[in-house]
């Protein structure tokens, strides 16, 4: 499981012209699932996102988590995180899990974050999405569990 994490001032997702998810300060997290991912990887990602010290403290140092700052998380499913560009110029998507496997795992991550006390918004699985965000820092991390 891969997650591209961006600390944001705000972020939103639109599908067919309608905003389906929006947050203020927090994390915009693009999540990709591969074939051998399961419950264990979901739970590791949930813990990492809840406790990752990427939010600024009162001195402007990345020393607080989204829980500490009462920040929000926007989760966006992103199979293209498993795009393979090692051969040729067109990415191969064979490392990405099929939607039937990926969707319940992403749902588990969303529910786990909510259970951790964080406000979570989402995009729409298997939909063409327009994502708007203001990266804060910029601060961007790639997490692989």
Backbone as CSV, one residue per row, in Angstrom:
resi,resn,N_x,N_y,N_z,CA_x,CA_y,CA_z,C_x,C_y,C_z
1,UNK,0.861,-1.169,0.000,0.000,0.000,0.000,0.899,1.221,0.000
2,UNK,0.560,2.145,-0.858,1.306,3.401,-0.962,0.373,4.567,-0.673
3,UNK,0.951,5.578,-0.047,0.197,6.803,0.204,1.088,8.006,-0.075
4,UNK,0.625,8.872,-0.929,1.281,10.144,-1.164,0.561,11.149,-0.277
5,UNK,1.283,11.676,0.705,0.694,12.533,1.738,1.147,13.969,1.507
6,UNK,0.178,14.872,1.398,0.491,16.284,1.252,-0.182,17.063,2.376
7,UNK,0.640,17.822,3.096,0.080,18.712,4.113,-0.544,19.878,3.359
8,UNK,-1.808,20.184,3.686,-2.529,21.190,2.910,-3.169,22.249,3.803
9,UNK,-3.358,23.416,3.225,-4.163,24.466,3.857,-5.634,24.179,3.638
10,UNK,-5.934,23.598,2.450,-7.287,23.173,2.119,-7.194,22.239,0.924
11,UNK,-8.204,21.390,0.769,-8.250,20.475,-0.370,-9.691,20.057,-0.610
12,UNK,-9.997,19.774,-1.878,-11.354,19.325,-2.212,-11.308,18.428,-3.441
13,UNK,-12.375,17.643,-3.592,-12.531,16.747,-4.729,-13.883,17.012,-5.363
14,UNK,-13.893,17.123,-6.693,-15.131,17.288,-7.434,-15.331,16.116,-8.383
15,UNK,-16.561,15.663,-8.481,-16.968,14.637,-9.436,-18.191,15.177,-10.175
16,UNK,-18.126,15.196,-11.487,-19.238,15.707,-12.303,-19.687,17.098,-11.858
17,UNK,-18.720,17.953,-11.534,-19.022,19.327,-11.167,-19.497,19.536,-9.739
18,UNK,-19.661,18.460,-8.970,-20.132,18.550,-7.588,-18.989,18.260,-6.621
19,UNK,-18.841,19.072,-5.591,-17.852,18.800,-4.557,-18.345,17.627,-3.724
20,UNK,-17.517,16.565,-3.668,-17.903,15.367,-2.914,-17.120,15.231,-1.610
21,UNK,-16.028,15.968,-1.491,-15.237,15.960,-0.267,-14.393,17.211,-0.185
22,UNK,-14.285,17.794,1.006,-13.499,19.016,1.180,-13.018,19.108,2.618
23,UNK,-11.777,19.574,2.787,-11.228,19.787,4.123,-10.551,21.146,4.190
24,UNK,-10.383,21.608,5.415,-9.539,22.762,5.661,-8.147,22.220,5.982
25,UNK,-7.422,22.823,6.880,-6.047,22.415,7.192,-5.976,20.932,7.555
26,UNK,-4.997,20.257,6.983,-4.805,18.843,7.297,-3.952,18.145,6.268
27,UNK,-4.352,16.899,5.930,-3.605,16.084,4.988,-4.496,15.659,3.834
28,UNK,-3.976,15.801,2.636,-4.591,15.206,1.455,-3.774,13.956,1.166
29,UNK,-4.429,12.794,1.198,-3.716,11.527,1.092,-4.240,10.754,-0.110
30,UNK,-3.350,10.536,-1.075,-3.655,9.712,-2.237,-3.215,8.290,-1.900
31,UNK,-4.130,7.311,-1.982,-3.855,5.949,-1.539,-3.951,4.984,-2.712
32,UNK,-2.890,4.181,-2.881,-2.875,3.137,-3.894,-2.732,1.781,-3.240
33,UNK,-3.372,0.774,-3.823,-3.367,-0.583,-3.283,-2.764,-1.512,-4.328
34,UNK,-1.911,-2.448,-3.873,-1.340,-3.457,-4.752,-1.885,-4.834,-4.373
35,UNK,-1.558,-5.828,-5.169,-2.167,-7.162,-5.066,-2.020,-7.855,-3.714
36,UNK,-0.888,-7.695,-3.053,-0.674,-8.425,-1.794,-1.017,-7.604,-0.554
37,UNK,-1.700,-6.482,-0.731,-2.132,-5.680,0.418,-3.357,-6.310,1.073
38,UNK,-3.439,-6.108,2.394,-4.571,-6.624,3.143,-4.806,-5.790,4.391
39,UNK,-5.454,-6.387,5.356,-5.834,-5.718,6.596,-4.612,-5.178,7.337
40,UNK,-3.535,-5.948,7.372,-2.339,-5.522,8.104,-1.787,-4.212,7.543
41,UNK,-1.711,-4.100,6.225,-1.200,-2.870,5.611,-2.139,-1.696,5.892
42,UNK,-3.442,-1.954,5.858,-4.407,-0.892,6.182,-4.176,-0.364,7.593
43,UNK,-4.044,-1.269,8.539,-3.890,-0.866,9.931,-2.579,-0.115,10.163
44,UNK,-1.513,-0.525,9.471,-0.244,0.200,9.576,-0.377,1.614,9.016
45,UNK,-1.070,1.740,7.879,-1.248,3.060,7.285,-2.102,3.956,8.180
46,UNK,-3.141,3.403,8.752,-3.997,4.180,9.661,-3.161,4.747,10.812
47,UNK,-2.384,3.909,11.461,-1.537,4.370,12.578,-0.561,5.443,12.125
48,UNK,0.058,5.219,10.974,1.039,6.176,10.466,0.380,7.534,10.205
49,UNK,-0.771,7.535,9.554,-1.426,8.805,9.230,-1.922,9.533,10.470
50,UNK,-2.431,8.800,11.444,-2.933,9.437,12.666,-1.812,10.058,13.500
51,UNK,-0.635,9.465,13.470,0.425,9.882,14.385,1.640,10.504,13.700
52,UNK,1.601,10.642,12.389,2.700,11.247,11.644,2.874,12.697,12.090
53,UNK,4.066,13.034,12.540,4.328,14.392,13.044,4.770,15.291,11.891
54,UNK,3.771,15.756,11.156,4.010,16.592,9.977,3.355,17.965,10.102
55,UNK,2.557,18.161,11.153,1.881,19.439,11.366,2.755,20.333,12.249
56,UNK,2.708,21.625,11.982,3.538,22.567,12.740,3.064,22.726,14.176
57,UNK,4.036,22.882,15.072,3.727,23.261,16.451,3.742,24.784,16.551
58,UNK,3.664,25.313,17.764,3.618,26.766,17.960,4.899,27.476,17.532
59,UNK,5.993,26.718,17.333,7.255,27.302,16.883,7.499,27.097,15.391
60,UNK,6.500,26.584,14.683,6.642,26.357,13.247,7.467,25.124,12.896
61,UNK,7.608,24.213,13.842,8.365,22.976,13.627,7.378,21.829,13.414
62,UNK,7.654,20.979,12.429,6.799,19.813,12.188,6.948,18.856,13.360
63,UNK,6.052,18.991,14.325,6.184,18.251,15.568,4.853,17.730,16.092
64,UNK,3.776,17.972,15.332,2.446,17.559,15.784,1.766,16.693,14.733
65,UNK,0.829,15.888,15.194,0.062,15.025,14.297,-1.278,15.677,13.973
66,UNK,-2.042,15.054,13.087,-3.376,15.572,12.787,-4.274,15.488,14.018
67,UNK,-4.029,14.509,14.874,-4.795,14.405,16.121,-4.455,15.576,17.037
68,UNK,-3.153,15.857,17.182,-2.713,16.960,18.048,-3.287,18.297,17.591
69,UNK,-3.333,18.505,16.281,-3.775,19.783,15.712,-5.262,19.825,15.398
70,UNK,-5.967,18.714,15.659,-7.381,18.605,15.297,-7.591,18.944,13.822
71,UNK,-6.687,18.419,12.992,-6.744,18.643,11.551,-7.616,17.581,10.888
72,UNK,-7.799,17.728,9.585,-8.678,16.850,8.824,-7.866,16.069,7.789
73,UNK,-8.474,15.015,7.240,-7.814,14.218,6.218,-8.773,14.021,5.049
74,UNK,-8.255,14.238,3.843,-8.990,13.937,2.619,-8.319,12.719,1.983
75,UNK,-9.056,11.625,1.832,-8.540,10.396,1.226,-9.031,10.315,-0.217
76,UNK,-8.076,10.102,-1.131,-8.393,9.980,-2.548,-7.770,8.681,-3.060
77,UNK,-8.595,7.766,-3.566,-8.059,6.532,-4.136,-7.257,6.869,-5.389
78,UNK,-6.111,6.189,-5.562,-5.182,6.581,-6.615,-4.411,5.364,-7.131
79,UNK,-5.019,4.591,-8.040,-4.350,3.405,-8.554,-3.078,3.752,-9.317
80,UNK,-2.982,4.972,-9.824,-1.801,5.353,-10.608,-0.531,5.439,-9.779
81,UNK,-0.642,5.380,-8.441,0.567,5.324,-7.611,1.358,4.045,-7.880
82,UNK,0.718,3.060,-8.479,1.401,1.821,-8.841,1.691,1.742,-10.336
83,UNK,1.729,2.865,-11.002,2.106,2.890,-12.411,3.587,2.569,-12.563
84,UNK,3.904,1.682,-13.490,5.288,1.277,-13.750,5.753,1.938,-15.038
85,UNK,6.756,2.798,-14.916,7.282,3.514,-16.081,8.691,3.048,-16.439
86,UNK,9.077,1.853,-15.986,10.446,1.375,-16.209,10.715,1.009,-17.668
87,UNK,9.673,0.703,-18.435,9.846,0.341,-19.849,8.960,1.230,-20.695
88,UNK,9.553,1.831,-21.685,8.770,2.646,-22.604,8.293,3.941,-21.988
89,UNK,7.305,4.529,-22.636,6.800,5.824,-22.195,5.372,5.774,-21.707
90,UNK,4.741,4.621,-21.826,3.366,4.487,-21.358,3.368,3.649,-20.085
91,UNK,2.827,4.165,-18.983,2.829,3.409,-17.726,2.034,2.106,-17.845
92,UNK,2.514,1.095,-17.135,1.776,-0.163,-16.987,1.114,-0.145,-15.621
93,UNK,-0.100,-0.672,-15.544,-0.875,-0.615,-14.307,-1.002,-1.978,-13.640
94,UNK,-0.224,-2.953,-14.047,-0.389,-4.330,-13.561,-0.112,-4.485,-12.065
95,UNK,0.638,-3.596,-11.457,0.915,-3.702,-10.015,-0.245,-3.186,-9.156
96,UNK,-1.164,-2.449,-9.763,-2.315,-1.934,-9.013,-3.322,-3.065,-8.799
97,UNK,-3.854,-3.139,-7.591,-4.871,-4.145,-7.282,-6.143,-3.853,-8.070
98,UNK,-6.910,-4.891,-8.407,-8.189,-4.652,-9.081,-9.150,-3.918,-8.154
99,UNK,-10.098,-3.180,-8.719,-11.019,-2.383,-7.900,-11.750,-3.189,-6.832
100,UNK,-12.118,-4.434,-7.144,-12.851,-5.265,-6.192,-12.023,-5.562,-4.938
101,UNK,-10.712,-5.576,-5.069,-9.825,-5.790,-3.925,-9.500,-4.463,-3.242
102,UNK,-9.251,-3.433,-4.035,-8.779,-2.158,-3.499,-9.853,-1.392,-2.726
103,UNK,-11.070,-1.366,-3.230,-12.107,-0.531,-2.614,-12.373,-0.876,-1.151
104,UNK,-12.544,-2.157,-0.782,-12.781,-2.432,0.642,-11.584,-2.086,1.529
105,UNK,-10.379,-2.172,0.987,-9.199,-1.820,1.782,-9.126,-0.315,2.011
106,UNK,-9.438,0.455,0.988,-9.461,1.916,1.159,-10.576,2.302,2.128
107,UNK,-11.715,1.642,2.043,-12.802,1.896,3.001,-12.361,1.587,4.434
108,UNK,-11.574,0.528,4.600,-11.071,0.185,5.934,-10.171,1.311,6.476
109,UNK,-9.331,1.864,5.611,-8.472,2.978,6.024,-9.333,4.166,6.447
110,UNK,-10.329,4.497,5.658,-11.212,5.630,5.972,-11.897,5.419,7.316
111,UNK,-12.475,4.251,7.519,-13.174,3.964,8.777,-12.219,3.958,9.964
112,UNK,-11.004,3.451,9.768,-10.008,3.443,10.845,-9.580,4.847,11.253
113,UNK,-9.443,5.730,10.269,-9.095,7.123,10.577,-10.220,7.812,11.329
114,UNK,-11.454,7.562,10.898,-12.604,8.138,11.604,-12.664,7.626,13.038
115,UNK,-12.425,6.337,13.221,-12.431,5.748,14.566,-11.328,6.342,15.427
116,UNK,-10.266,6.832,14.790,-9.172,7.481,15.513,-9.480,8.912,15.912
117,UNK,-10.671,9.393,15.570,-11.097,10.716,16.015,-10.828,11.844,15.043
118,UNK,-10.527,11.525,13.790,-10.214,12.553,12.806,-11.386,12.718,11.840
119,UNK,-11.671,13.962,11.466,-12.668,14.206,10.423,-12.058,13.775,9.100
120,UNK,-12.768,12.900,8.377,-12.282,12.367,7.110,-13.293,12.658,6.013
121,UNK,-12.801,13.180,4.918,-13.590,13.363,3.705,-12.944,12.499,2.622
122,UNK,-13.696,12.214,1.554,-13.171,11.330,0.515,-13.565,11.798,-0.864
123,UNK,-12.860,11.215,-1.830,-13.281,11.316,-3.212,-14.295,10.209,-3.464
124,UNK,-14.482,9.835,-4.727,-15.399,8.735,-5.089,-14.606,7.689,-5.839
125,UNK,-14.657,6.482,-5.318,-13.916,5.377,-5.900,-14.396,5.110,-7.331
126,UNK,-13.448,4.853,-8.234,-13.701,4.525,-9.650,-14.393,5.650,-10.409
127,UNK,-14.209,6.877,-9.964,-14.774,8.025,-10.657,-13.645,8.943,-11.107
128,UNK,-13.883,9.652,-12.182,-12.963,10.686,-12.620,-13.112,11.853,-11.649
129,UNK,-11.995,12.229,-11.008,-12.042,13.254,-9.968,-11.150,14.431,-10.323
130,UNK,-11.585,15.608,-9.953,-10.760,16.805,-10.009,-10.405,17.158,-8.571
131,UNK,-9.110,17.197,-8.291,-8.637,17.452,-6.935,-7.976,18.826,-6.905
132,UNK,-8.458,19.673,-6.018,-7.866,20.987,-5.791,-7.231,20.977,-4.418
133,UNK,-5.999,21.501,-4.329,-5.370,21.592,-3.015,-4.357,22.713,-2.989
134,UNK,-4.136,23.201,-1.796,-3.067,24.162,-1.553,-2.088,23.468,-0.625
135,UNK,-0.948,23.061,-1.203,0.075,22.354,-0.442,0.726,23.338,0.518
136,UNK,0.810,22.964,1.767,1.319,23.823,2.839,2.767,23.466,3.122
137,UNK,3.669,24.307,2.700,5.092,24.081,2.981,5.984,24.395,1.789
138,UNK,5.965,23.638,0.742,5.219,22.404,0.535,5.779,21.273,1.374
139,UNK,4.901,20.434,1.831,5.287,19.251,2.593,4.599,18.042,1.957
140,UNK,5.388,17.171,1.346,4.876,15.985,0.651,5.732,14.792,0.999
141,UNK,5.078,13.698,1.394,5.784,12.473,1.778,5.181,11.280,1.054
142,UNK,6.034,10.313,0.701,5.562,9.035,0.178,5.717,7.999,1.274
143,UNK,4.618,7.322,1.574,4.627,6.277,2.610,4.326,4.957,1.945
144,UNK,5.107,3.945,2.275,4.854,2.608,1.761,4.827,1.655,2.943
145,UNK,3.705,0.926,3.088,3.575,-0.039,4.189,3.332,-1.417,3.615
